[in-house]
Amino acid sequence: MATDLGLDSSRYSISLVVFFVGYVLFEVPSNMILSRSRPSVFLPIIMFLWGCITVGMGFVPNFPGLVGFRVVVGIFEAGFAPGMLLLMSSWYKKSEQSKRFAFYISAAILSGAFGGLLAGAITSGLDGVHGIAGWRWLFVVEGAATAGWSCIAYFILPDFPSNTRWLTERERELAILRLEADHAQTRTEDMPPLGHLGALKQCVKNWRVWLFVLGYMAIVGSSTLSYFYPTLVNGLGYSSTAAQYMTIPIYGVAFVCTAITGVFADRVPHLRGVILGGWMTVAMLCAIITCVVYNFTARYALLVIMASGLWASNGLALSYSSSTFSSMPPEVKAISLALVNALGNLAQIYGAYLFPSNDAPKYLMGFGVISGLCFTGIVAYLALHVLLRKFPQRG
């Protein structure tokens, strides 16, 4: 790919970063649209579009074409994550959300565990088939799979409780009543919609939203540690192929910890902020110790623990914000969830530069920054735990 498109390290970084420009800018507008439409239609449409565009990336002739495709993919993919957060939060009570969000994040964990192996199998197995390079086949196969799955998603995704077609009138009433009993606002067909501008004003004036943004930025920024996984396991003396397998335990332990955290947090939903503070403290201590320990085996063990804490925090942070925003009007909740996710993902832009190759093998800057970010997350979530008890979110 680098040879075919004339990529150097600078151009490669640009092609990565431009994705997040559209991704961050269009999350809030996308959720504004979703809150007034049907998720079973809107989400599959954007999935189909970014899948088709990804297929097109397999045929880009040069670097400018790659950049253009990456920007457009980011725009269409922007609506998926906040849309799924809004959809899940519209069906489950506050005490049911953590395990569901943990399940959602687990998909990303499994993708990290096996995505690299699958990509390697596609690029090597299809390289040269029909005269097409392996890296181009990777875009074609993954894009076609996304577009194909979007067609299935149309038939299985629900809408909101008030307008899901395959529920009876009585079932829709029950779905709404159970949420109202949990002091959550949900849209009904006769409810007048709140204007987008009014909803946006309510969102940006709410101090709770900005504390959640700060905490989630700390988590996502620290989670860019995943860029360091291959470098560390290579330092253990494994070949590049074996190193891919050595990243699987990192994701495996994270998967288990995320699941346990989600289940436990739903049993003590009033302690979500404390649990987040605890996991972020574990991650911070691991990062600090890594700054002074240079044995690769010890660093690998610390990395496993650190990654587990950050992945578990990710899903819990989303459910914590979602359950807090549940008493907001639906339009305000949609914008608030999108804003937290969008600004949190800004960390993806600078996170790729935390571990430059000239910092090897200690990477003091990267682990130092992660330590500081984790501390920021600790302060944010413990502050939320205290303040939300005194000043709970009202409708």
MOMO-V114734 format. One record per pair of residues at least 6 apart in sequence whose ideal C-beta (glycine too) atoms are under 8 Angstrom apart, sorted by the first residue. I is the first residue (numbers start at 1). J is the second residue. Records with the same first field share a line. If there is no record, write none. Layout:
I: J + J
This chain:
1: 7 + 133 + 135
2: 8 + 12
4: 133 + 135
5: 60 + 62 + 63 + 66
6: 62 + 63
7: 15 + 63
11: 63
13: 352 + 353
14: 67
15: 63 + 66 + 67 + 70
16: 70 + 352
17: 349 + 352
18: 67 + 70 + 71 + 74
19: 70 + 71 + 73 + 74
20: 74 + 345 + 346 + 348 + 349
21: 71 + 74
22: 71 + 72 + 73 + 74 + 75 + 78
23: 74 + 75 + 77 + 78 + 342 + 345
24: 78 + 342 + 343 + 345 + 346
25: 75 + 78 + 342
26: 74 + 75 + 78 + 79
27: 78 + 79 + 81 + 82 + 338 + 339 + 341 + 342 + 345
28: 82 + 200 + 335 + 338 + 339 + 342
30: 46 + 78 + 79 + 82 + 83 + 338
31: 79 + 82 + 83 + 86 + 334 + 335 + 337 + 338
32: 196 + 199 + 331 + 334 + 335
33: 42 + 79
34: 42 + 43 + 79 + 82 + 83 + 86 + 334
35: 86 + 187 + 330 + 331 + 334
36: 193 + 331
38: 159 + 160 + 163
39: 83 + 86 + 87 + 157 + 158 + 159 + 160
40: 153 + 154 + 157 + 158 + 159 + 164 + 165
41: 154
42: 79 + 83
43: 79 + 80 + 83 + 84 + 87 + 153 + 157
44: 150 + 151 + 153 + 154 + 157
45: 150
46: 76 + 77 + 79 + 80 + 83
47: 80 + 146 + 147 + 149 + 150 + 153
48: 146 + 147 + 150 + 151
49: 76
50: 73 + 76 + 77 + 143 + 146
51: 143 + 144 + 145 + 146 + 147 + 148 + 149 + 150
52: 143 + 147
53: 69 + 72 + 73 + 76 + 143
54: 69 + 73 + 139 + 142 + 143 + 146
55: 139 + 140 + 143 + 144 + 147
56: 69 + 143
57: 66 + 69 + 70 + 73 + 139 + 143
58: 132 + 136 + 137 + 138 + 139 + 140 + 143
59: 136
60: 66 + 69
78: 342
81: 341
82: 334 + 337 + 338 + 341 + 342
84: 104
85: 101 + 318 + 322 + 337 + 338 + 341
86: 333 + 334 + 337 + 338
87: 157 + 158 + 160
88: 97 + 100 + 101 + 104 + 322
89: 97 + 322 + 323 + 325 + 326 + 333 + 337
90: 160 + 161 + 179 + 186 + 330
91: 158 + 161 + 175 + 179
92: 100
93: 178 + 179 + 182 + 184
94: 182 + 184 + 269 + 323 + 326
95: 182 + 266 + 267 + 269
96: 266
97: 266 + 319 + 322 + 323
98: 261 + 262 + 263 + 265 + 266 + 269 + 272 + 315 + 316 + 319 + 320
99: 259 + 262 + 263 + 265 + 266
100: 262 + 319
101: 262 + 315 + 316 + 318 + 319 + 322
102: 258 + 259 + 261 + 262 + 263 + 312 + 315 + 316 + 319
103: 259 + 262
104: 315 + 318
105: 258 + 311 + 314 + 315 + 318
106: 255 + 258 + 259 + 315
109: 251 + 254 + 255 + 258 + 311
110: 251 + 255
112: 226 + 247 + 251
113: 247 + 248 + 251 + 252 + 255
114: 248
116: 244 + 247
117: 244 + 245
119: 138
120: 241 + 244
122: 134 + 137 + 138 + 141 + 142
123: 134 + 135 + 137 + 138
124: 134
125: 134
126: 132 + 134 + 137 + 141
127: 133 + 134 + 137
128: 134
129: 137
132: 140
158: 164 + 166 + 167
159: 165
160: 186 + 187 + 330
161: 167 + 172 + 175 + 176 + 179 + 186
162: 172 + 176 + 186 + 187 + 188 + 189
163: 172 + 189
164: 172 + 175
167: 175
176: 186 + 188
179: 186 + 326
180: 186
182: 326
183: 326 + 327 + 395
184: 326 + 327
185: 326 + 327 + 328 + 329 + 330 + 333 + 395
186: 330
187: 193 + 330
193: 331
194: 329 + 330 + 331 + 332
195: 331
196: 331
199: 329 + 331 + 332 + 334 + 335
200: 335
202: 328 + 329 + 332
203: 209 + 332 + 335 + 336 + 339
204: 339
206: 336 + 393
208: 324 + 325 + 384 + 387 + 388 + 393
209: 325 + 336 + 339 + 340
211: 380 + 383 + 384 + 387
212: 317 + 320 + 321 + 324 + 336 + 340 + 380 + 384
213: 339 + 340 + 343 + 344
214: 376 + 380
215: 276 + 317 + 376 + 377 + 380 + 381 + 384
216: 317 + 318 + 321 + 340 + 341 + 343 + 344
217: 343 + 344 + 346 + 347 + 373 + 376
218: 280 + 373 + 374 + 376 + 377 + 380
219: 280 + 310 + 313 + 314 + 317 + 344 + 377
220: 314 + 344 + 345 + 347 + 348 + 351
221: 347 + 350 + 351 + 369 + 370 + 373
222: 283 + 287 + 310 + 370 + 373 + 374 + 377
223: 310 + 311 + 314 + 347 + 351
224: 347 + 348 + 351 + 352 + 354
225: 303 + 306 + 307 + 310 + 366 + 370
226: 307
227: 351 + 352 + 354 + 355
228: 303 + 355 + 363 + 366
229: 247 + 250 + 303 + 307
230: 240 + 243 + 244 + 247
231: 355 + 360
232: 296 + 299 + 300 + 303
233: 243 + 246 + 247 + 300
234: 240 + 243
235: 296 + 299 + 361
236: 243 + 246 + 296 + 297 + 300
237: 296
238: 246
246: 300
249: 304
250: 303 + 304 + 307
251: 307
253: 304 + 305 + 307 + 308
254: 307 + 308 + 310 + 311 + 312
255: 311
256: 308
257: 308 + 309 + 311 + 312
258: 308 + 311 + 312 + 314 + 315
260: 312
261: 275 + 279 + 312 + 315 + 316
262: 312 + 315 + 316 + 319
264: 275
265: 271 + 272 + 275 + 316 + 319
268: 275
269: 323
270: 389
271: 385
272: 316 + 319 + 320 + 323 + 385
273: 320 + 381 + 382 + 384 + 385 + 386 + 388
274: 382 + 385
275: 316
276: 313 + 316 + 317 + 320 + 377 + 381
277: 377 + 378 + 381 + 382 + 385
279: 309 + 310 + 312 + 313 + 316
280: 309 + 313 + 374 + 375 + 377 + 378 + 381
281: 374 + 378
282: 305 + 306 + 309
283: 305 + 306 + 309 + 310 + 313 + 370 + 374
284: 370 + 371 + 374 + 375 + 378
286: 302 + 303 + 305 + 306 + 309
287: 306 + 367 + 368 + 370 + 371 + 374
288: 367 + 371
289: 302
290: 299 + 302 + 303 + 306 + 367
291: 362 + 364 + 367 + 368 + 371
293: 299 + 302
294: 361 + 362
296: 361
313: 377
317: 381
318: 340 + 341
320: 381 + 384
321: 336 + 337 + 340
322: 337
324: 384 + 388 + 393
325: 332 + 333 + 336 + 337 + 393
326: 333
327: 393 + 394 + 395
328: 336 + 393 + 395
329: 395
354: 365 + 366 + 369 + 370
355: 363 + 365 + 366
356: 365
359: 365 + 366
